[in-house]
Amino acid sequence: MMTYPDYVNNMQTTYSKLYSSPGSMAQQYADMLQGRTSSTTSKSECSCHECQDCGCDCSCHIHCADAVEYVRCGEVRQIPITFENDTRRDRNVVLTLGTFATASGREMGWQPSLSDTTFTLPACGEKTVLLMVPVQCGNSDPAGDNPNAPGKTGQVDTCTVAYATLRAEGYRVRPLVIAVAILPNYCRSHRVDCSADCCC
């Protein structure tokens, strides 16, 4: 066990090195972070059952978004969006929804819809609109069929994120970016352990 004099001596030595050669200390710190990153990277090479706890296929890299929804292939996700009017005059609002696409620009081919596209937002009131997103993943088809056609829900091997922009004319707000993150089925699944008493 370290004694108090040893602790004080170590602290003095550390501060002395820091002020005499800060570049060297910074390099040591960078090396330490690099080692930690390397260990994290190696941990990501894990089995499917471990994906919930490490950074493999279940990790979703989401860019700037105002709303994020985690979904599965085949879902029809309803996303409620509430518009608030904090002024004393009614506002006529027109909503326009862009196409869902990945960060690289690949369009998903979904057919999302809004419960209302035009409405009057009352003074000091609010309005909730439902954005309905049918999440169809599909797999690459050598025959050239549309992998996102209705009925072809498919699966994804890694987390896939699609973005769409919602614009509201007549309402003083910047366009909203909505992200839909599609998880593989094994990610965050409810696991049921089978003990020796119930199966063999």
C-alpha positions as CSV (number, residue, x, y, z in Angstrom):
1,M,0.0,0.0,0.0
2,M,1.3,3.5,-0.9
3,T,2.1,5.7,2.1
4,Y,1.2,9.3,2.3
5,P,4.8,10.5,1.8
6,D,5.1,8.3,-1.3
7,Y,1.8,9.8,-2.6
8,V,3.1,13.3,-2.2
9,N,6.4,12.5,-3.8
10,N,4.6,10.9,-6.8
11,M,2.4,14.0,-7.2
12,Q,5.4,16.3,-7.1
13,T,7.2,14.2,-9.7
14,T,4.1,14.2,-12.0
15,Y,3.7,18.0,-11.8
16,S,7.4,18.5,-12.4
17,K,7.3,16.5,-15.6
18,L,4.1,18.2,-16.7
19,Y,5.6,21.7,-16.4
20,S,9.0,20.8,-17.7
21,S,7.9,18.8,-20.8
22,P,4.2,19.2,-21.4
23,G,4.6,17.7,-24.9
24,S,5.9,14.5,-23.6
25,M,3.0,14.2,-21.1
26,A,0.5,14.9,-23.8
27,Q,2.1,12.2,-26.0
28,Q,1.8,9.7,-23.1
29,Y,-1.8,10.6,-22.7
30,A,-2.4,10.2,-26.4
31,D,-0.7,6.8,-26.3
32,M,-2.9,5.8,-23.4
33,L,-6.0,6.8,-25.4
34,Q,-4.8,5.0,-28.4
35,G,-4.3,1.8,-26.4
36,R,-7.8,2.2,-25.0
37,T,-9.2,2.7,-28.5
38,S,-7.4,-0.4,-29.7
39,S,-8.8,-2.5,-26.9
40,T,-12.3,-1.2,-27.7
41,T,-11.8,-2.1,-31.4
42,S,-10.7,-5.6,-30.5
43,K,-13.7,-6.0,-28.3
44,S,-16.0,-5.1,-31.2
45,E,-15.0,-8.4,-32.8
46,C,-17.6,-10.3,-30.8
47,S,-20.3,-12.8,-31.2
48,C,-23.9,-11.9,-32.0
49,H,-25.0,-12.6,-28.4
50,E,-22.5,-10.0,-27.2
51,C,-23.5,-7.3,-29.5
52,Q,-25.8,-5.7,-27.0
53,D,-22.8,-4.9,-24.8
54,C,-20.1,-3.9,-27.3
55,G,-19.6,-1.8,-30.4
56,C,-20.3,-4.2,-33.3
57,D,-23.2,-4.4,-35.6
58,C,-25.7,-2.9,-33.1
59,S,-23.9,0.4,-33.0
60,C,-25.8,3.2,-34.8
61,H,-23.7,6.2,-36.1
62,I,-26.3,8.9,-36.2
63,H,-25.5,12.4,-37.5
64,C,-27.2,15.6,-36.4
65,A,-30.9,14.9,-36.1
66,D,-33.8,16.5,-34.2
67,A,-35.6,13.2,-33.6
68,V,-34.3,9.6,-33.6
69,E,-36.5,6.5,-33.8
70,Y,-35.1,3.0,-33.3
71,V,-37.1,0.5,-35.4
72,R,-37.1,-3.0,-36.9
73,C,-37.6,-4.1,-40.5
74,G,-41.3,-4.6,-41.2
75,E,-42.6,-2.1,-38.7
76,V,-44.9,0.8,-39.5
77,R,-43.7,3.3,-37.0
78,Q,-45.9,6.2,-36.0
79,I,-43.9,9.3,-34.9
80,P,-45.9,12.0,-33.2
81,I,-44.6,15.6,-33.8
82,T,-46.2,18.4,-31.8
83,F,-46.1,22.0,-33.1
84,E,-46.6,24.7,-30.5
85,N,-47.7,28.3,-31.1
86,D,-46.5,30.7,-28.4
87,T,-47.9,33.7,-30.2
88,R,-51.4,35.4,-30.0
89,R,-52.2,34.9,-33.6
90,D,-53.3,31.8,-35.7
91,R,-50.8,30.4,-38.1
92,N,-51.5,28.5,-41.3
93,V,-49.0,25.7,-41.6
94,V,-48.1,23.6,-44.6
95,L,-45.9,20.5,-44.0
96,T,-43.5,19.0,-46.6
97,L,-41.7,15.8,-46.0
98,G,-38.6,14.9,-47.9
99,T,-37.4,11.4,-49.0
100,F,-35.8,9.0,-46.5
101,A,-32.2,8.3,-47.5
102,T,-29.0,7.3,-45.8
103,A,-26.2,9.7,-45.1
104,S,-24.5,8.7,-48.3
105,G,-27.7,9.5,-50.3
106,R,-29.1,6.1,-50.9
107,E,-32.9,6.4,-51.0
108,M,-34.8,3.8,-49.0
109,G,-37.8,3.7,-51.2
110,W,-40.3,4.0,-48.3
111,Q,-43.7,5.6,-48.7
112,P,-44.1,7.7,-45.5
113,S,-47.2,9.8,-44.8
114,L,-48.4,12.6,-42.6
115,S,-51.7,12.6,-40.8
116,D,-52.1,16.3,-41.7
117,T,-50.1,18.3,-44.2
118,T,-52.1,21.6,-43.9
119,F,-53.6,22.9,-40.7
120,T,-54.3,26.1,-38.7
121,L,-52.3,26.3,-35.5
122,P,-54.4,28.3,-33.0
123,A,-53.0,31.1,-31.0
124,C,-51.3,29.9,-27.8
125,G,-52.2,26.4,-28.9
126,E,-50.6,23.2,-30.3
127,K,-51.2,20.6,-32.9
128,T,-49.8,17.0,-33.0
129,V,-49.2,15.4,-36.4
130,L,-48.4,11.7,-36.9
131,L,-45.6,10.8,-39.3
132,M,-46.1,7.2,-40.4
133,V,-43.1,5.3,-41.7
134,P,-43.3,1.8,-43.2
135,V,-39.8,0.4,-42.6
136,Q,-39.1,-2.0,-45.5
137,C,-35.5,-3.2,-45.7
138,G,-35.3,-5.8,-48.4
139,N,-32.2,-7.6,-49.6
140,S,-30.3,-7.2,-52.8
141,D,-32.1,-9.2,-55.5
142,P,-30.0,-10.4,-58.5
143,A,-33.2,-10.4,-60.6
144,G,-33.4,-6.7,-60.3
145,D,-36.6,-6.5,-58.3
146,N,-37.2,-3.6,-56.0
147,P,-35.9,-4.8,-52.6
148,N,-38.1,-2.2,-50.8
149,A,-41.3,-3.1,-52.5
150,P,-44.3,-3.7,-50.3
151,G,-44.2,-7.1,-48.7
152,K,-40.4,-7.4,-48.9
153,T,-39.6,-6.3,-45.4
154,G,-36.2,-8.1,-45.4
155,Q,-33.5,-7.7,-42.8
156,V,-30.4,-5.6,-42.2
157,D,-27.0,-7.0,-41.1
158,T,-25.9,-3.8,-39.3
159,C,-27.6,-0.7,-37.9
160,T,-28.8,1.4,-40.9
161,V,-29.9,5.0,-40.4
162,A,-32.2,6.9,-42.8
163,Y,-32.9,10.6,-42.6
164,A,-35.7,12.8,-43.9
165,T,-36.3,16.5,-43.6
166,L,-39.7,17.9,-42.5
167,R,-40.4,21.5,-43.5
168,A,-43.2,23.6,-42.0
169,E,-44.1,26.7,-44.1
170,G,-45.9,29.4,-42.0
171,Y,-44.3,28.2,-38.8
172,R,-41.1,29.9,-37.6
173,V,-38.9,26.9,-37.2
174,R,-35.9,25.5,-39.1
175,P,-36.4,22.3,-41.1
176,L,-36.5,19.2,-38.8
177,V,-34.2,16.3,-39.5
178,I,-35.8,13.0,-38.5
179,A,-33.6,9.9,-38.2
180,V,-34.9,6.3,-38.4
181,A,-32.3,3.8,-37.1
182,I,-33.0,0.2,-38.2
183,L,-31.6,-2.4,-35.9
184,P,-30.9,-6.0,-36.8
185,N,-33.3,-8.4,-35.0
186,Y,-30.7,-9.8,-32.7
187,C,-29.9,-6.3,-31.3
188,R,-31.5,-5.5,-27.9
189,S,-33.6,-8.6,-28.2
190,H,-35.4,-10.0,-25.1
191,R,-33.4,-13.0,-24.2
192,V,-34.8,-16.1,-22.5
193,D,-32.3,-18.5,-20.9
194,C,-33.2,-22.1,-20.8
195,S,-31.9,-23.9,-17.7
196,A,-31.3,-27.6,-17.4
197,D,-34.7,-28.1,-15.8
198,C,-36.6,-27.2,-19.0
199,C,-34.6,-28.5,-21.9
200,C,-31.6,-30.6,-22.7
